[in-house]
Amino acid sequence: MKNLALLACLTFFCNLFMAAQVPKAMPPDADEFYNQSMPQLRPRLKDFILKNAKAMEHCKMNPDSLSAAFHKASLLKGMSNTDIEGLIVLTMVQASKNADADLKKMVLEIGQKREAAKEKNIAVSDEQNIQLQNILDRKSDMAEQVSYTMKKISGSQQSIISNLK
């Protein structure tokens, strides 16, 4: 019976992951830009990115609204549009990473609930399905928006990194 429950649990998670694939992945050049930039950023800019990415947790943001907000931020006064576009990419990539962590946490919680009730047939609640789908939708939207913004800063990434150090 234990093996059957384990098999059912594994089947459930395989189906969940197969159904929950994000249609648009983060562009590789955005990940590369993020990985090069974040360790070199001034601490205040890094905190700014982390704070704004966290604020995007339950909403769909786009580069235009972020640009308007970032242009108003006193910390970013005097920065070029290209540098602000770079910060927008970094913020959206960080928000996507935060969403990845949320997805992982939810899947682990679901697994723990199923493990605690091995003998019962517990399905993922509708609320959890909606939360999972919302996260996946946000990630897909962010990937698309990041791709769009990366095209705008194409060829300027190294200059942006130098300016933000």
Secondary structure in CASP SS format (residue, H / E / C, confidence):
PFRMAT SS
TARGET T0000
AUTHOR 0000-0000-0000
METHOD secondary structure of the structure
MODEL  1
M C 1.00
K H 1.00
N H 1.00
L H 1.00
A H 1.00
L H 1.00
L H 1.00
A H 1.00
C H 1.00
L H 1.00
T H 1.00
F H 1.00
F H 1.00
C H 1.00
N H 1.00
L H 1.00
F H 1.00
M H 1.00
A H 1.00
A C 1.00
Q C 1.00
V C 1.00
P C 1.00
K C 1.00
A C 1.00
M C 1.00
P C 1.00
P H 1.00
D H 1.00
A H 1.00
D H 1.00
E H 1.00
F H 1.00
Y H 1.00
N H 1.00
Q H 1.00
S H 1.00
M H 1.00
P H 1.00
Q H 1.00
L C 1.00
R C 1.00
P H 1.00
R H 1.00
L H 1.00
K H 1.00
D H 1.00
F H 1.00
I H 1.00
L H 1.00
K H 1.00
N H 1.00
A H 1.00
K H 1.00
A H 1.00
M C 1.00
E C 1.00
H C 1.00
C C 1.00
K C 1.00
M C 1.00
N C 1.00
P H 1.00
D H 1.00
S H 1.00
L H 1.00
S H 1.00
A H 1.00
A H 1.00
F H 1.00
H H 1.00
K H 1.00
A C 1.00
S H 1.00
L H 1.00
L H 1.00
K C 1.00
G C 1.00
M C 1.00
S C 1.00
N H 1.00
T H 1.00
D H 1.00
I H 1.00
E H 1.00
G H 1.00
L H 1.00
I H 1.00
V H 1.00
L H 1.00
T H 1.00
M H 1.00
V H 1.00
Q H 1.00
A H 1.00
S H 1.00
K H 1.00
N H 1.00
A H 1.00
D H 1.00
A H 1.00
D H 1.00
L H 1.00
K H 1.00
K H 1.00
M H 1.00
V H 1.00
L H 1.00
E H 1.00
I H 1.00
G H 1.00
Q H 1.00
K H 1.00
R H 1.00
E H 1.00
A H 1.00
A C 1.00
K C 1.00
E C 1.00
K C 1.00
N C 1.00
I C 1.00
A C 1.00
V C 1.00
S C 1.00
D H 1.00
E H 1.00
Q H 1.00
N H 1.00
I H 1.00
Q H 1.00
L H 1.00
Q H 1.00
N H 1.00
I H 1.00
L H 1.00
D H 1.00
R H 1.00
K H 1.00
S H 1.00
D H 1.00
M H 1.00
A H 1.00
E H 1.00
Q H 1.00
V H 1.00
S H 1.00
Y H 1.00
T H 1.00
M H 1.00
K H 1.00
K H 1.00
I C 1.00
S C 1.00
G C 1.00
S C 1.00
Q H 1.00
Q H 1.00
S H 1.00
I H 1.00
I H 1.00
S H 1.00
N H 1.00
L H 1.00
K C 1.00
END
